[in-house]
Amino acid sequence: MKRKIIRIDESKCDGCGLCATACAEGAIKIIDGKARLVSETYCDGLGACLGECPQGALTVEEREAQVFDEEAAMAQVKKDGAVTGSHAAHPAGCPSAKMMDFGAAEPAPAGRPGPVPSALSHWPVQLHLISPAAPYFQNADVVLAADCVAYALGGFHENYLKGRRLCIACPKLDSGQEAYAEKVRALIDEAKINTLTVMIMQVPCCSGLLALAQNAARDARRKIPIKAVVVGLKGDVLSEDWV
């Protein structure tokens, strides 16, 4: 079939390994000092690795390739982890990309003082690291939040994260944002998410995240409701509208 897949320019690759660390599916490994695509079936083509390459050796191309097989990819990732003695979720030994579903958060006992429980239900959450193919994104309500939102908004977990799946990104500082747009589109078309809530700060640069999400939604085959939430620098919600 013809689909999107990673292309590695070996003439630019210096073997740093950052792309392998970023690939949650284990499609890329460093072999003989160069990054190699070890199997077409392990590559989902969404480009989480693009922004990690300091040499610009990675691109996404559309060509004839074998179908992405998530089950086979995850099985190989676990096998590689066991063989190398590294973290069982990632061939590069980095736990940041291991897909984990925590299940529903336990409610805090009424009237009992103590730590406020987290409403985070899965890992990873950084948009470069998430996989739209992860089962916990299927038919989910998703929050796409700018990095600063959770620090500014005191009720973020209770009022916005509970019962939803999370992705975070910084529209000003993150590189490789072309991959972000593709991931949002894949969440809509392939994970078939129900709704998308985009949460940004009131600073001008943060509006880029909402624009990215809206552009990706326009490119998607499916149409879903998108809510925009703007948070003030002192943690107040300035606006909350369906867009």
LINUR-V235514 format. One record per residue. RES is the residue in one letter. PHI is phi in whole degrees, -180 to 180 (999 if undefined). BURIAL is b if it has 9 or more other ideal C-beta (glycine too) atoms within 8 Angstrom, else e. D_FIRST is the distance of its C-alpha to the first C-alpha in whole Angstrom. Layout:
{{RES PHI BURIAL D_FIRST} {RES PHI BURIAL D_FIRST}}
This chain:
{{M 999 e 0} {K -95 e 4} {R -155 b 6} {K -80 b 10} {I -156 b 11} {I -70 b 15} {R -118 e 16} {I -112 b 20} {D -89 b 23} {E -65 e 25} {S -69 e 28} {K -96 e 28} {C -70 b 28} {D -109 e 31} {G 73 e 30} {C -67 e 31} {G 89 b 29} {L -64 b 29} {C -68 b 25} {A -65 b 25} {T -65 b 27} {A -78 b 25} {C -88 b 22} {A -68 b 23} {E -93 b 20} {G 70 b 21} {A -76 b 18} {I -115 b 21} {K -136 b 24} {I -91 b 27} {I -129 e 27} {D 54 e 30} {G 80 e 30} {K -133 b 27} {A -72 b 24} {R -131 b 21} {L -83 b 18} {V -77 b 18} {S -161 b 15} {E -62 e 11} {T -69 b 12} {Y -89 b 15} {C -96 b 14} {D -84 b 13} {G 76 b 13} {L -86 b 16} {G 81 b 18} {A -61 b 21} {C -84 b 22} {L -58 b 23} {G -74 b 26} {E -90 b 27} {C -84 b 27} {P -74 e 31} {Q -101 e 30} {G 67 e 27} {A -86 b 24} {L -112 b 21} {T -141 e 19} {V -108 b 16} {E -120 e 13} {E -109 e 10} {R -156 e 8} {E -67 e 5} {A -155 b 6} {Q -66 e 6} {V -66 e 7} {F -63 b 10} {D -120 b 13} {E -61 b 16} {E -63 e 19} {A -66 b 18} {A -63 b 18} {M -67 b 21} {A -64 e 23} {Q -69 b 22} {V -59 b 24} {K -67 b 27} {K -64 e 27} {D -62 b 28} {G -63 b 30} {A -69 e 32} {V -69 e 32} {T -84 e 33} {G 79 e 36} {S -88 b 34} {H -58 b 33} {A -66 e 31} {A -101 b 28} {H -149 b 27} {P -67 b 27} {A -92 e 29} {G 80 e 32} {C -104 e 32} {P -77 e 32} {S -64 b 31} {A -106 b 27} {K -69 b 28} {M -77 b 27} {M -136 e 30} {D -110 b 31} {F -84 e 35} {G 79 e 35} {A -68 e 37} {A -69 b 40} {E -75 e 44} {P -69 e 46} {A -71 e 49} {P -59 e 52} {A -62 e 54} {G 73 e 57} {R -104 e 57} {P -69 e 57} {G 149 e 54} {P -62 e 51} {V -76 e 49} {P -70 b 45} {S -76 e 42} {A -97 b 40} {L -68 b 37} {S -112 b 34} {H -160 b 32} {W -149 e 31} {P -82 b 29} {V -124 b 30} {Q -67 b 30} {L -62 b 27} {H -67 b 25} {L -94 b 25} {I -70 b 24} {S -116 b 21} {P -59 b 20} {A -80 b 18} {A -60 b 22} {P -61 e 23} {Y -73 b 26} {F -88 b 25} {Q -62 e 23} {N 57 e 26} {A -95 b 28} {D -92 b 30} {V -117 b 30} {V -106 b 32} {L -108 b 31} {A -115 b 34} {A -63 b 36} {D -53 e 37} {C -79 b 41} {V -58 b 41} {A -65 b 41} {Y -78 e 44} {A -84 b 46} {L -98 b 45} {G -60 e 47} {G -97 e 46} {F -57 b 42} {H -64 b 42} {E -69 b 44} {N -95 e 43} {Y -127 b 39} {L -91 b 38} {K -57 b 39} {G 81 e 36} {R -124 b 33} {R -99 b 31} {L -119 b 31} {C -132 b 30} {I -127 b 32} {A -163 b 32} {C -118 b 34} {P -72 b 33} {K -95 e 36} {L -104 e 36} {D -73 b 32} {S -97 e 30} {G 65 b 26} {Q -74 b 26} {E -63 e 23} {A -71 b 21} {Y -62 b 24} {A -60 b 23} {E -66 b 19} {K -70 b 20} {V -63 b 23} {R -60 b 20} {A -68 b 18} {L -61 b 21} {I -74 b 21} {D -85 b 18} {E -99 e 17} {A -81 b 20} {K 56 b 22} {I -63 b 25} {N -82 e 28} {T -141 b 30} {L -130 b 30} {T -106 b 33} {V -101 b 33} {M -113 b 37} {I -131 b 38} {M -84 b 41} {Q -75 b 44} {V -68 e 44} {P -57 e 42} {C -64 e 39} {C -71 b 38} {S -63 b 37} {G -62 b 34} {L -69 b 32} {L -66 b 33} {A -62 e 32} {L -60 b 28} {A -65 b 28} {Q -67 b 29} {N -65 b 26} {A -64 b 23} {A -65 b 25} {R -67 e 25} {D -80 e 21} {A -76 b 20} {R -73 e 19} {R -86 e 22} {K -118 e 25} {I -132 b 28} {P -71 e 31} {I -123 b 32} {K -109 b 35} {A -108 b 37} {V -118 b 39} {V -110 b 42} {V -108 b 44} {G -77 b 47} {L -65 e 48} {K -97 e 51} {G 91 e 48} {D -91 e 49} {V -85 b 46} {L -82 e 47} {S -157 e 44} {E -151 e 42} {D -138 e 40} {W -78 e 37} {V -120 e 36}}
